[in-house]
Amino acid sequence: MNQNSGEHYHGQHAAKRSPIPMIVAAVVALGLIVALAVGVWNVLKSGGESARPTGSASASKSTSTKSPESDGKTVETVKEHHGNSPDCPDADCISMLVNGDLLFHEGLWEHFAGANISATDGTAFNFDPLFEPMKKYIQASDIAVCEFETPIAQRGGPYSAYPIFNIPPEVADAARNVGYQACTHATNHSWDQGADGIARLWDTLEADDIAQTGSYKTEADSLKPLVIDSPTGGGKLGLITGTVSLNGMTADQDWQVDRLRESSDPNHESDIQKAVTKAKKAREQGADVVAIAMHSVQEYLDYADSWQVSEAHELADTGAFDVIYGAGCHCAQPIEKYNNTWIVYGVGNAVTVTSYIPGNETNNQGVTARIQFAGKKGVAGSWRVNRIDWLPTANMRQGEYRWCPISSDHPDGTCWSESEDATQRQRISDVIYSMGADTNVVREWNLTAEQQAKQQAAQQGDQQSAQTGE
């Protein structure tokens, strides 16, 4: 109101002198009104945007940048996604959790049977309690990947175990419920039930909304790389896989199962090239990093066998992969850095029946590994593995089949006993570092300490915000 009366006052005096200054004054006044309106709109818009949730599972922050084109002025903010991990040394991070074979024998699945194991509505078995303790570790990662060792039966059965597997499909349901986003399934048992078994596994995982790769219903599917978006916005992961063996069986078509046959096999070179081609396609489709899973066949070793070493080194030499990891031996194996590529040779079994074979304690244990990649989303060549957190695990807790972390912080209590847990944790640690893995990168995973550190950091951030009035 004062502005309007002021404009009117000056207008009156201008009229006594000349119409030209009056017109100029009117134009200037109109410009001021427009500028004020734009300023108010920008403030409201900025406040509205800052109040919107990011949709990320982890905290993000914004940074301001200056560009030559802006004459040194601050330009739009860029959000940094740090992944669901304890730290991130770059703009973006992706943390990938892998933990070995889902290996089901009848002696395991009978403990989770429902009232009617012939039921076709998903109630024949409930494996959720078996997987449940994994959840906190999966939630502390971005992308969790399982290794589906065997084909699955149709709902209601019939079921079969070793040597030709046909396991309850409710295993896939439990994998979904605990939080696995993807599964690989190129293994030595992939062809146990032929094309029908592959189709059942594919359709069930698809119905459970689990991404997958390794064995295929169609040739077209076999040519597509699997690319997974990090749910925290950190970037995209490409996933490739292959198995050295089909237990002496031969698929109807070679494309039905991804292979990584040994160097003496005439198909060896084409297997390597197929994996590299898929990796390149994954990057063309936006993958920031590419991992490859190797499924071996020599069992119960605490070292990497000759095929694993030669195959992993040959894959690393191609430069197509950011990390290589393995399963299939049902044992924890070493971690190595070769030609600037990290190799996790064996993560053992995620879940399995207890083996009572003397000296075969390795079958009853595994390793959960969280592999963290750091870089800048969409920037080729900026990514690298910056940490690998490993966690020794047992297949039982206090006599019950439960995935159990053999961790020094005992988040779920002891698996066997204090002394036995300590013995097996040290044994696995010795294996992990036996090929010279850098302890600054490869670290034993203590989730309790990690969560406490995050809580303290969050509290400090809240205090700083309160002090600055943000």
NORFENCOR-V128106 format. One record per pair of residues at least 24 apart in sequence whose C-alpha atoms are under 10 Angstrom apart, sorted by the first residue. I is the first residue (numbers start at 0). J is the second residue. If there is no record, write none. Layout:
i=I j=J
i=I j=J
//
This chain:
i=2 j=28
i=2 j=32
i=3 j=28
i=53 j=78
i=53 j=231
i=53 j=232
i=54 j=230
i=54 j=231
i=54 j=232
i=55 j=80
i=55 j=81
i=55 j=82
i=55 j=83
i=55 j=229
i=55 j=230
i=55 j=231
i=55 j=232
i=55 j=233
i=56 j=80
i=56 j=81
i=56 j=82
i=56 j=83
i=56 j=138
i=56 j=139
i=56 j=141
i=56 j=230
i=56 j=231
i=56 j=232
i=57 j=81
i=57 j=82
i=57 j=83
i=57 j=84
i=57 j=139
i=57 j=141
i=57 j=230
i=57 j=231
i=57 j=232
i=57 j=233
i=58 j=82
i=58 j=83
i=58 j=231
i=58 j=457
i=59 j=90
i=59 j=91
i=59 j=231
i=59 j=232
i=60 j=90
i=78 j=232
i=79 j=232
i=79 j=233
i=79 j=375
i=79 j=376
i=80 j=231
i=80 j=232
i=80 j=233
i=80 j=234
i=80 j=375
i=80 j=376
i=81 j=231
i=81 j=232
i=81 j=233
i=81 j=234
i=81 j=373
i=81 j=374
i=82 j=139
i=82 j=140
i=82 j=141
i=82 j=142
i=82 j=229
i=82 j=230
i=82 j=231
i=82 j=232
i=82 j=233
i=82 j=234
i=82 j=371
i=82 j=372
i=82 j=373
i=83 j=137
i=83 j=138
i=83 j=139
i=83 j=140
i=83 j=141
i=83 j=142
i=83 j=229
i=83 j=230
i=83 j=231
i=83 j=232
i=83 j=233
i=83 j=371
i=84 j=138
i=84 j=139
i=84 j=140
i=84 j=141
i=84 j=369
i=84 j=370
i=84 j=371
i=84 j=449
i=84 j=450
i=84 j=453
i=85 j=139
i=85 j=140
i=85 j=371
i=85 j=446
i=85 j=449
i=85 j=450
i=85 j=452
i=85 j=453
i=86 j=371
i=86 j=373
i=86 j=385
i=86 j=386
i=86 j=449
i=86 j=453
i=87 j=371
i=87 j=372
i=87 j=373
i=87 j=374
i=87 j=385
i=87 j=386
i=88 j=372
i=88 j=373
i=88 j=374
i=88 j=385
i=89 j=372
i=89 j=373
i=89 j=374
i=89 j=375
i=89 j=376
i=89 j=381
i=89 j=382
i=89 j=385
i=90 j=233
i=90 j=373
i=90 j=374
i=90 j=375
i=90 j=376
i=91 j=231
i=91 j=232
i=91 j=233
i=91 j=234
i=91 j=372
i=91 j=373
i=91 j=374
i=91 j=375
i=91 j=376
i=91 j=377
i=91 j=382
i=92 j=141
i=92 j=229
i=92 j=231
i=92 j=232
i=92 j=233
i=92 j=234
i=92 j=235
i=92 j=371
i=92 j=372
i=92 j=373
i=92 j=374
i=92 j=375
i=92 j=376
i=92 j=382
i=92 j=383
i=92 j=384
i=92 j=385
i=93 j=140
i=93 j=141
i=93 j=142
i=93 j=228
i=93 j=229
i=93 j=230
i=93 j=231
i=93 j=232
i=93 j=233
i=93 j=234
i=93 j=235
i=93 j=236
i=93 j=287
i=93 j=288
i=93 j=369
i=93 j=370
i=93 j=371
i=93 j=372
i=93 j=373
i=93 j=374
i=93 j=376
i=93 j=382
i=93 j=384
i=94 j=139
i=94 j=140
i=94 j=141
i=94 j=142
i=94 j=143
i=94 j=229
i=94 j=231
i=94 j=233
i=94 j=236
i=94 j=368
i=94 j=369
i=94 j=370
i=94 j=371
i=94 j=372
i=94 j=373
i=94 j=384
i=94 j=386
i=94 j=387
i=94 j=388
i=95 j=137
i=95 j=139
i=95 j=140
i=95 j=141
i=95 j=142
i=95 j=143
i=95 j=144
i=95 j=229
i=95 j=236
i=95 j=290
i=95 j=368
i=95 j=369
i=95 j=370
i=95 j=371
i=95 j=372
i=95 j=387
i=96 j=136
i=96 j=137
i=96 j=138
i=96 j=139
i=96 j=140
i=96 j=141
i=96 j=142
i=96 j=143
i=96 j=144
i=96 j=145
i=96 j=179
i=96 j=367
i=96 j=368
i=96 j=369
i=96 j=370
i=96 j=371
i=96 j=387
i=96 j=388
i=96 j=389
i=97 j=137
i=97 j=140
i=97 j=142
i=97 j=143
i=97 j=144
i=97 j=145
i=97 j=146
i=97 j=179
i=97 j=182
i=97 j=292
i=97 j=324
i=97 j=325
i=97 j=326
i=97 j=346
i=97 j=349
i=97 j=366
i=97 j=367
i=97 j=368
i=97 j=369
i=97 j=370
i=97 j=389
i=98 j=133
i=98 j=143
i=98 j=144
i=98 j=145
i=98 j=146
i=98 j=324
i=98 j=325
i=98 j=326
i=98 j=345
i=98 j=346
i=98 j=347
i=98 j=348
i=98 j=349
i=98 j=350
i=98 j=365
i=98 j=366
i=98 j=367
i=98 j=368
i=98 j=369
i=98 j=389
i=98 j=390
i=98 j=391
i=98 j=392
i=99 j=144
i=99 j=145
i=99 j=146
i=99 j=147
i=99 j=148
i=99 j=294
i=99 j=324
i=99 j=325
i=99 j=326
i=99 j=327
i=99 j=328
i=99 j=329
i=99 j=330
i=99 j=331
i=99 j=345
i=99 j=346
i=99 j=347
i=99 j=348
i=99 j=349
i=99 j=350
i=99 j=365
i=99 j=366
i=99 j=367
i=99 j=368
i=100 j=145
i=100 j=146
i=100 j=147
i=100 j=148
i=100 j=149
i=100 j=183
i=100 j=184
i=100 j=186
i=100 j=294
i=100 j=325
i=100 j=326
i=100 j=327
i=100 j=328
i=100 j=329
i=100 j=330
i=100 j=346
i=100 j=347
i=100 j=348
i=100 j=349
i=100 j=350
i=100 j=351
i=100 j=365
i=101 j=145
i=101 j=146
i=101 j=147
i=101 j=148
i=101 j=149
i=101 j=170
i=101 j=171
i=101 j=174
i=101 j=347
i=101 j=348
i=101 j=349
i=101 j=350
i=101 j=351
i=102 j=146
i=102 j=147
i=102 j=148
i=102 j=149
i=102 j=160
i=102 j=164
i=102 j=166
i=102 j=327
i=102 j=329
i=102 j=348
i=102 j=349
i=102 j=350
i=102 j=351
i=102 j=352
i=103 j=147
i=103 j=148
i=103 j=149
i=103 j=159
i=103 j=160
i=103 j=161
i=103 j=164
i=103 j=165
i=103 j=166
i=103 j=167
i=103 j=170
i=103 j=350
i=103 j=351
i=103 j=352
i=104 j=158
i=104 j=159
i=104 j=160
i=104 j=161
i=104 j=162
i=104 j=164
i=104 j=165
i=104 j=166
i=104 j=351
i=104 j=352
i=104 j=353
i=105 j=158
i=105 j=159
i=105 j=160
i=105 j=161
i=105 j=164
i=105 j=166
i=105 j=167
i=105 j=352
i=106 j=160
i=106 j=351
i=106 j=352
i=106 j=353
i=107 j=350
i=107 j=351
i=107 j=352
i=107 j=353
i=107 j=400
i=108 j=160
i=108 j=166
i=108 j=167
i=108 j=169
i=108 j=170
i=108 j=351
i=108 j=352
i=108 j=400
i=110 j=399
i=110 j=400
i=111 j=400
i=112 j=167
i=115 j=155
i=116 j=154
i=116 j=155
i=116 j=156
i=116 j=157
i=116 j=158
i=116 j=167
i=117 j=153
i=117 j=154
i=117 j=155
i=117 j=156
i=117 j=157
i=117 j=158
i=117 j=167
i=118 j=154
i=118 j=155
i=118 j=156
i=119 j=153
i=119 j=154
i=119 j=155
i=119 j=156
i=119 j=168
i=120 j=154
i=120 j=155
i=120 j=169
i=121 j=154
i=121 j=155
i=121 j=167
i=121 j=168
i=121 j=169
i=121 j=170
i=121 j=172
i=122 j=154
i=122 j=155
i=122 j=169
i=123 j=154
i=123 j=155
i=123 j=156
i=123 j=167
i=123 j=168
i=123 j=169
i=124 j=155
i=124 j=167
i=124 j=168
i=124 j=169
i=124 j=170
i=124 j=172
i=124 j=173
i=125 j=167
i=125 j=169
i=125 j=170
i=125 j=172
i=125 j=173
i=126 j=167
i=126 j=169
i=126 j=170
i=126 j=171
i=126 j=172
i=126 j=173
i=126 j=174
i=126 j=176
i=126 j=177
i=126 j=401
i=127 j=169
i=127 j=170
i=127 j=172
i=127 j=173
i=127 j=174
i=127 j=175
i=127 j=176
i=127 j=177
i=127 j=401
i=128 j=173
i=128 j=177
i=128 j=400
i=128 j=401
i=128 j=402
i=129 j=170
i=129 j=173
i=129 j=177
i=129 j=350
i=129 j=394
i=129 j=395
i=129 j=396
i=129 j=399
i=129 j=400
i=129 j=401
i=129 j=402
i=129 j=403
i=130 j=170
i=130 j=173
i=130 j=174
i=130 j=176
i=130 j=177
i=130 j=178
i=130 j=349
i=130 j=350
i=130 j=400
i=130 j=401
i=130 j=402
i=130 j=403
i=131 j=173
i=131 j=174
i=131 j=176
i=131 j=177
i=131 j=178
i=131 j=401
i=131 j=402
i=131 j=403
i=132 j=177
i=132 j=401
i=132 j=402
i=132 j=403
i=132 j=404
i=132 j=410
i=132 j=411
i=133 j=177
i=133 j=178
i=133 j=179
i=133 j=349
i=133 j=367
i=133 j=401
i=133 j=402
i=133 j=403
i=133 j=404
i=134 j=176
i=134 j=177
i=134 j=178
i=134 j=179
i=135 j=177
i=135 j=178
i=135 j=410
i=135 j=446
i=136 j=178
i=136 j=367
i=136 j=368
i=136 j=369
i=136 j=390
i=136 j=404
i=136 j=444
i=136 j=446
i=137 j=177
i=137 j=178
i=137 j=179
i=137 j=180
i=137 j=367
i=137 j=369
i=138 j=177
i=138 j=178
i=138 j=179
i=139 j=369
i=139 j=446
i=139 j=449
i=139 j=450
i=140 j=229
i=140 j=230
i=140 j=231
i=140 j=369
i=140 j=370
i=140 j=371
i=141 j=180
i=141 j=228
i=141 j=229
i=141 j=230
i=141 j=231
i=141 j=232
i=141 j=233
i=141 j=369
i=141 j=370
i=141 j=371
i=142 j=178
i=142 j=179
i=142 j=180
i=142 j=181
i=142 j=227
i=142 j=228
i=142 j=229
i=142 j=230
i=142 j=231
i=142 j=235
i=142 j=236
i=142 j=369
i=142 j=370
i=143 j=174
i=143 j=177
i=143 j=178
i=143 j=179
i=143 j=180
i=143 j=181
i=143 j=182
i=143 j=368
i=143 j=369
i=144 j=174
i=144 j=178
i=144 j=179
i=144 j=180
i=144 j=181
i=144 j=182
i=144 j=183
i=144 j=209
i=144 j=210
i=144 j=211
i=144 j=238
i=145 j=174
i=145 j=179
i=145 j=180
i=145 j=181
i=145 j=182
i=145 j=183
i=145 j=184
i=145 j=209
i=145 j=211
i=145 j=349
i=146 j=181
i=146 j=182
i=146 j=183
i=146 j=184
i=146 j=185
i=146 j=186
i=146 j=211
i=146 j=213
i=146 j=292
i=146 j=294
i=146 j=325
i=146 j=326
i=146 j=327
i=146 j=348
i=146 j=349
i=147 j=171
i=147 j=174
i=147 j=182
i=147 j=183
i=147 j=184
i=147 j=185
i=147 j=186
i=147 j=188
i=147 j=189
i=147 j=200
i=147 j=211
i=147 j=213
i=148 j=182
i=148 j=183
i=148 j=184
i=148 j=185
i=148 j=186
i=148 j=187
i=148 j=188
i=148 j=189
i=148 j=294
i=148 j=326
i=148 j=327
i=148 j=348
i=149 j=184
i=149 j=185
i=149 j=186
i=149 j=187
i=149 j=188
i=149 j=189
i=149 j=190
i=149 j=191
i=149 j=192
i=149 j=196
i=149 j=197
i=149 j=200
i=150 j=184
i=150 j=186
i=150 j=188
i=150 j=189
i=150 j=190
i=150 j=191
i=150 j=192
i=150 j=193
i=150 j=194
i=150 j=195
i=150 j=196
i=150 j=197
i=150 j=198
i=150 j=199
i=150 j=200
i=150 j=201
i=151 j=189
i=151 j=191
i=151 j=192
i=151 j=195
i=151 j=196
i=151 j=197
i=151 j=198
i=151 j=199
i=151 j=200
i=151 j=201
i=151 j=203
i=152 j=192
i=152 j=195
i=152 j=196
i=152 j=199
i=152 j=200
i=153 j=195
i=153 j=196
i=153 j=199
i=153 j=200
i=153 j=203
i=154 j=199
i=154 j=203
i=161 j=188
i=161 j=191
i=162 j=188
i=162 j=191
i=162 j=246
i=163 j=188
i=163 j=189
i=163 j=190
i=163 j=191
i=163 j=192
i=164 j=188
i=164 j=189
i=164 j=190
i=164 j=191
i=164 j=192
i=164 j=196
i=165 j=191
i=165 j=192
i=165 j=196
i=168 j=199
i=168 j=200
i=168 j=203
i=168 j=204
i=169 j=203
i=170 j=203
i=170 j=204
i=171 j=200
i=171 j=203
i=171 j=204
i=171 j=205
i=171 j=206
i=171 j=207
i=171 j=209
i=172 j=203
i=172 j=204
i=172 j=206
i=172 j=207
i=172 j=208
i=172 j=209
i=173 j=207
i=174 j=204
i=174 j=207
i=174 j=209
i=175 j=204
i=175 j=206
i=175 j=207
i=175 j=208
i=175 j=209
i=176 j=207
i=178 j=209
i=179 j=208
i=179 j=209
i=179 j=210
i=180 j=207
i=180 j=208
i=180 j=209
i=180 j=210
i=180 j=211
i=180 j=227
i=180 j=229
i=180 j=230
i=181 j=205
i=181 j=208
i=181 j=209
i=181 j=210
i=181 j=211
i=181 j=212
i=181 j=225
i=181 j=227
i=181 j=238
i=182 j=209
i=182 j=210
i=182 j=211
i=182 j=212
i=182 j=213
i=182 j=238
i=183 j=210
i=183 j=211
i=183 j=212
i=183 j=213
i=183 j=214
i=183 j=225
i=183 j=238
i=183 j=239
i=183 j=240
i=183 j=241
i=183 j=291
i=183 j=292
i=183 j=293
i=183 j=294
i=184 j=211
i=184 j=212
i=184 j=213
i=184 j=214
i=184 j=215
i=184 j=240
i=184 j=241
i=184 j=242
i=184 j=256
i=184 j=257
i=184 j=292
i=184 j=294
i=185 j=212
i=185 j=213
i=185 j=214
i=185 j=215
i=185 j=239
i=185 j=240
i=185 j=241
i=185 j=242
i=185 j=243
i=185 j=244
i=185 j=245
i=185 j=255
i=185 j=256
i=185 j=257
i=185 j=258
i=185 j=259
i=185 j=292
i=185 j=293
i=185 j=294
i=186 j=213
i=186 j=214
i=186 j=240
i=186 j=241
i=186 j=242
i=186 j=243
i=186 j=244
i=186 j=245
i=186 j=246
i=186 j=256
i=186 j=257
i=186 j=258
i=186 j=293
i=186 j=294
i=186 j=295
i=186 j=296
i=186 j=326
i=186 j=327
i=187 j=241
i=187 j=242
i=187 j=243
i=187 j=244
i=187 j=245
i=187 j=246
i=187 j=247
i=187 j=248
i=187 j=256
i=187 j=258
i=187 j=294
i=187 j=295
i=187 j=296
i=187 j=327
i=188 j=242
i=188 j=244
i=188 j=245
i=188 j=246
i=188 j=248
i=189 j=213
i=189 j=214
i=189 j=242
i=189 j=244
i=189 j=245
i=189 j=246
i=189 j=248
i=189 j=250
i=189 j=255
i=189 j=256
i=189 j=257
i=190 j=214
i=190 j=245
i=190 j=246
i=190 j=247
i=190 j=248
i=190 j=249
i=190 j=250
i=190 j=251
i=190 j=255
i=190 j=256
i=191 j=245
i=191 j=246
i=191 j=248
i=191 j=250
i=193 j=248
i=193 j=249
i=193 j=250
i=193 j=251
i=193 j=255
i=194 j=250
i=194 j=251
i=194 j=252
i=194 j=255
i=194 j=256
i=197 j=255
i=197 j=256
i=211 j=238
i=211 j=239
i=212 j=238
i=212 j=239
i=212 j=240
i=212 j=241
i=212 j=256
i=212 j=257
i=213 j=238
i=213 j=239
i=213 j=240
i=213 j=241
i=213 j=242
i=213 j=254
i=213 j=255
i=213 j=256
i=213 j=257
i=213 j=258
i=213 j=292
i=214 j=240
i=214 j=241
i=214 j=254
i=214 j=255
i=214 j=256
i=214 j=257
i=214 j=258
i=215 j=254
i=215 j=255
i=215 j=256
i=215 j=257
i=216 j=254
i=216 j=255
i=216 j=256
i=217 j=252
i=217 j=254
i=217 j=255
i=218 j=252
i=218 j=253
i=218 j=254
i=218 j=255
i=219 j=254
i=220 j=254
i=220 j=255
i=221 j=253
i=221 j=254
i=221 j=255
i=221 j=256
i=221 j=257
i=221 j=277
i=222 j=254
i=222 j=257
i=222 j=273
i=222 j=274
i=222 j=276
i=222 j=277
i=222 j=280
i=223 j=276
i=223 j=277
i=223 j=278
i=223 j=280
i=223 j=281
i=224 j=274
i=224 j=276
i=224 j=277
i=224 j=278
i=224 j=279
i=224 j=280
i=224 j=281
i=224 j=282
i=224 j=284
i=224 j=286
i=224 j=289
i=225 j=277
i=225 j=278
i=225 j=280
i=225 j=281
i=225 j=284
i=225 j=286
i=225 j=289
i=226 j=278
i=226 j=280
i=226 j=281
i=226 j=282
i=226 j=284
i=226 j=285
i=226 j=286
i=226 j=287
i=226 j=288
i=226 j=289
i=227 j=281
i=227 j=285
i=227 j=286
i=228 j=285
i=228 j=286
i=228 j=287
i=232 j=376
i=233 j=287
i=233 j=372
i=233 j=373
i=233 j=374
i=233 j=375
i=233 j=376
i=234 j=285
i=234 j=286
i=234 j=287
i=234 j=288
i=234 j=372
i=234 j=373
i=234 j=374
i=234 j=375
i=234 j=376
i=234 j=377
i=235 j=281
i=235 j=282
i=235 j=284
i=235 j=285
i=235 j=286
i=235 j=287
i=235 j=288
i=235 j=289
i=235 j=376
i=235 j=377
i=236 j=281
i=236 j=282
i=236 j=285
i=236 j=286
i=236 j=287
i=236 j=288
i=236 j=289
i=236 j=290
i=236 j=372
i=237 j=277
i=237 j=278
i=237 j=279
i=237 j=280
i=237 j=281
i=237 j=282
i=237 j=284
i=237 j=285
i=237 j=286
i=237 j=287
i=237 j=288
i=237 j=289
i=237 j=290
i=237 j=291
i=237 j=320
i=237 j=321
i=238 j=274
i=238 j=277
i=238 j=278
i=238 j=281
i=238 j=286
i=238 j=288
i=238 j=289
i=238 j=290
i=238 j=291
i=238 j=292
i=238 j=320
i=239 j=273
i=239 j=274
i=239 j=275
i=239 j=277
i=239 j=278
i=239 j=281
i=239 j=289
i=239 j=290
i=239 j=291
i=239 j=292
i=239 j=293
i=239 j=320
i=239 j=323
i=240 j=274
i=240 j=277
i=240 j=290
i=240 j=291
i=240 j=292
i=240 j=293
i=240 j=294
i=240 j=323
i=240 j=324
i=240 j=325
i=241 j=270
i=241 j=271
i=241 j=274
i=241 j=291
i=241 j=292
i=241 j=293
i=241 j=294
i=241 j=295
i=241 j=325
i=242 j=270
i=242 j=292
i=242 j=293
i=242 j=294
i=242 j=295
i=242 j=296
i=242 j=325
i=242 j=326
i=242 j=327
i=243 j=267
i=243 j=270
i=243 j=293
i=243 j=294
i=243 j=295
i=243 j=296
i=243 j=306
i=243 j=307
i=243 j=310
i=243 j=327
i=244 j=294
i=244 j=295
i=244 j=296
i=245 j=296
i=246 j=296
i=258 j=293
i=258 j=294
i=259 j=293
i=259 j=294
i=259 j=295
i=259 j=306
i=259 j=310
i=259 j=314
i=260 j=295
i=260 j=306
i=260 j=310
i=261 j=305
i=261 j=306
i=261 j=307
i=261 j=309
i=261 j=310
i=262 j=306
i=262 j=309
i=262 j=310
i=262 j=313
i=267 j=310
i=271 j=310
i=271 j=313
i=271 j=314
i=271 j=317
i=272 j=314
i=272 j=317
i=274 j=314
i=274 j=319
i=274 j=320
i=275 j=314
i=275 j=317
i=275 j=318
i=275 j=319
i=275 j=320
i=276 j=319
i=277 j=319
i=278 j=318
i=278 j=319
i=278 j=320
i=279 j=319
i=279 j=320
i=282 j=319
i=282 j=377
i=282 j=379
i=285 j=376
i=285 j=377
i=285 j=378
i=285 j=379
i=286 j=376
i=286 j=377
i=286 j=379
i=287 j=321
i=287 j=372
i=287 j=373
i=287 j=374
i=287 j=375
i=287 j=376
i=287 j=377
i=287 j=378
i=287 j=379
i=287 j=380
i=287 j=381
i=287 j=382
i=287 j=383
i=288 j=319
i=288 j=320
i=288 j=321
i=288 j=322
i=288 j=372
i=288 j=373
i=288 j=374
i=288 j=376
i=288 j=377
i=288 j=379
i=288 j=380
i=288 j=381
i=288 j=382
i=288 j=383
i=288 j=384
i=289 j=319
i=289 j=320
i=289 j=321
i=289 j=322
i=289 j=323
i=290 j=319
i=290 j=320
i=290 j=321
i=290 j=322
i=290 j=323
i=290 j=324
i=291 j=319
i=291 j=320
i=291 j=321
i=291 j=322
i=291 j=323
i=291 j=324
i=291 j=325
i=291 j=342
i=292 j=322
i=292 j=323
i=292 j=324
i=292 j=325
i=292 j=326
i=292 j=342
i=292 j=343
i=292 j=344
i=292 j=345
i=293 j=323
i=293 j=324
i=293 j=325
i=293 j=326
i=293 j=327
i=293 j=343
i=293 j=344
i=293 j=345
i=294 j=324
i=294 j=325
i=294 j=326
i=294 j=327
i=294 j=328
i=294 j=344
i=294 j=345
i=295 j=325
i=295 j=326
i=295 j=327
i=295 j=328
i=295 j=329
i=295 j=344
i=295 j=345
i=296 j=326
i=296 j=327
i=296 j=328
i=296 j=329
i=297 j=327
i=297 j=328
i=297 j=329
i=297 j=330
i=298 j=326
i=298 j=327
i=298 j=328
i=298 j=329
i=298 j=330
i=298 j=347
i=298 j=359
i=298 j=361
i=298 j=362
i=299 j=327
i=299 j=328
i=299 j=329
i=299 j=330
i=299 j=331
i=299 j=332
i=299 j=347
i=299 j=358
i=299 j=359
i=299 j=360
i=299 j=361
i=299 j=362
i=300 j=328
i=300 j=329
i=300 j=330
i=300 j=331
i=300 j=332
i=300 j=345
i=300 j=347
i=300 j=359
i=300 j=361
i=300 j=362
i=300 j=430
i=301 j=328
i=301 j=329
i=301 j=330
i=301 j=331
i=301 j=332
i=301 j=333
i=301 j=344
i=301 j=345
i=301 j=361
i=301 j=426
i=301 j=427
i=301 j=429
i=301 j=430
i=301 j=431
i=301 j=433
i=302 j=330
i=302 j=331
i=302 j=332
i=302 j=333
i=302 j=334
i=302 j=344
i=302 j=345
i=302 j=430
i=302 j=431
i=302 j=433
i=302 j=434
i=303 j=328
i=303 j=331
i=303 j=332
i=303 j=333
i=303 j=334
i=303 j=335
i=303 j=343
i=303 j=344
i=303 j=345
i=303 j=434
i=304 j=328
i=304 j=332
i=304 j=344
i=307 j=342
i=307 j=344
i=307 j=345
i=308 j=335
i=308 j=342
i=308 j=344
i=311 j=337
i=311 j=340
i=311 j=341
i=311 j=342
i=311 j=343
i=311 j=344
i=312 j=336
i=312 j=337
i=312 j=338
i=312 j=340
i=312 j=342
i=314 j=340
i=315 j=339
i=315 j=340
i=315 j=341
i=315 j=342
i=316 j=340
i=321 j=372
i=321 j=382
i=321 j=383
i=321 j=384
i=322 j=370
i=322 j=371
i=322 j=372
i=322 j=383
i=322 j=384
i=324 j=368
i=324 j=370
i=326 j=365
i=328 j=361
i=328 j=362
i=329 j=361
i=329 j=362
i=329 j=363
i=329 j=364
i=329 j=365
i=330 j=359
i=330 j=360
i=330 j=361
i=330 j=362
i=330 j=363
i=330 j=364
i=330 j=365
i=330 j=366
i=330 j=427
i=331 j=361
i=331 j=362
i=331 j=364
i=331 j=365
i=331 j=366
i=331 j=367
i=331 j=391
i=331 j=392
i=331 j=426
i=331 j=427
i=331 j=428
i=331 j=430
i=331 j=431
i=332 j=361
i=332 j=365
i=332 j=366
i=332 j=427
i=332 j=428
i=332 j=429
i=332 j=430
i=332 j=431
i=332 j=432
i=332 j=433
i=332 j=434
i=333 j=427
i=333 j=428
i=333 j=429
i=333 j=430
i=333 j=431
i=333 j=432
i=333 j=433
i=333 j=434
i=333 j=435
i=333 j=436
i=334 j=387
i=334 j=389
i=334 j=430
i=334 j=431
i=334 j=432
i=334 j=433
i=334 j=434
i=334 j=435
i=334 j=436
i=334 j=437
i=334 j=441
i=335 j=431
i=335 j=432
i=335 j=433
i=335 j=434
i=335 j=435
i=335 j=436
i=335 j=437
i=335 j=441
i=336 j=434
i=336 j=435
i=336 j=436
i=336 j=437
i=337 j=436
i=339 j=383
i=339 j=384
i=340 j=383
i=340 j=384
i=341 j=370
i=341 j=383
i=341 j=384
i=341 j=385
i=341 j=386
i=341 j=387
i=341 j=436
i=342 j=436
i=343 j=368
i=343 j=370
i=343 j=387
i=343 j=431
i=343 j=436
i=344 j=431
i=345 j=431
i=346 j=389
i=346 j=390
i=346 j=391
i=346 j=392
i=346 j=431
i=347 j=391
i=347 j=392
i=348 j=392
i=348 j=393
i=348 j=394
i=348 j=402
i=349 j=392
i=349 j=393
i=349 j=394
i=349 j=402
i=349 j=403
i=350 j=392
i=350 j=393
i=350 j=394
i=350 j=395
i=350 j=400
i=350 j=401
i=350 j=402
i=350 j=403
i=351 j=393
i=351 j=394
i=351 j=395
i=351 j=400
i=351 j=401
i=351 j=402
i=352 j=394
i=352 j=395
i=352 j=400
i=353 j=393
i=353 j=394
i=353 j=395
i=353 j=400
i=360 j=393
i=360 j=423
i=361 j=393
i=361 j=423
i=361 j=426
i=361 j=427
i=362 j=393
i=362 j=394
i=363 j=392
i=363 j=393
i=363 j=394
i=363 j=395
i=364 j=391
i=364 j=392
i=364 j=393
i=364 j=394
i=364 j=395
i=364 j=402
i=364 j=403
i=364 j=404
i=364 j=405
i=364 j=423
i=364 j=424
i=364 j=427
i=365 j=390
i=365 j=391
i=365 j=392
i=365 j=393
i=365 j=394
i=365 j=402
i=365 j=403
i=365 j=404
i=365 j=405
i=365 j=427
i=366 j=390
i=366 j=391
i=366 j=392
i=366 j=393
i=366 j=404
i=366 j=405
i=366 j=427
i=366 j=431
i=367 j=391
i=367 j=392
i=367 j=404
i=367 j=444
i=368 j=441
i=368 j=442
i=368 j=443
i=368 j=444
i=369 j=441
i=369 j=442
i=369 j=444
i=370 j=440
i=370 j=441
i=371 j=440
i=384 j=440
i=385 j=439
i=385 j=440
i=385 j=441
i=386 j=437
i=386 j=438
i=386 j=439
i=386 j=440
i=386 j=441
i=386 j=442
i=387 j=437
i=387 j=438
i=387 j=439
i=387 j=440
i=387 j=441
i=387 j=442
i=387 j=443
i=387 j=444
i=388 j=440
i=388 j=441
i=388 j=442
i=388 j=443
i=388 j=444
i=388 j=445
i=388 j=446
i=389 j=427
i=389 j=428
i=389 j=431
i=389 j=441
i=389 j=442
i=389 j=443
i=389 j=444
i=389 j=445
i=390 j=424
i=390 j=427
i=390 j=428
i=390 j=442
i=390 j=443
i=390 j=444
i=390 j=445
i=390 j=446
i=391 j=420
i=391 j=423
i=391 j=424
i=391 j=425
i=391 j=426
i=391 j=427
i=391 j=428
i=391 j=431
i=391 j=443
i=391 j=444
i=392 j=420
i=392 j=423
i=392 j=424
i=392 j=427
i=393 j=420
i=393 j=423
i=393 j=424
i=404 j=444
i=404 j=445
i=406 j=443
i=406 j=444
i=406 j=445
i=406 j=446
i=406 j=447
i=407 j=443
i=407 j=444
i=407 j=445
i=407 j=446
i=407 j=447
i=408 j=444
i=408 j=445
i=408 j=446
i=408 j=447
i=408 j=448
i=409 j=445
i=409 j=446
i=409 j=447
i=410 j=445
i=410 j=446
i=410 j=447
//
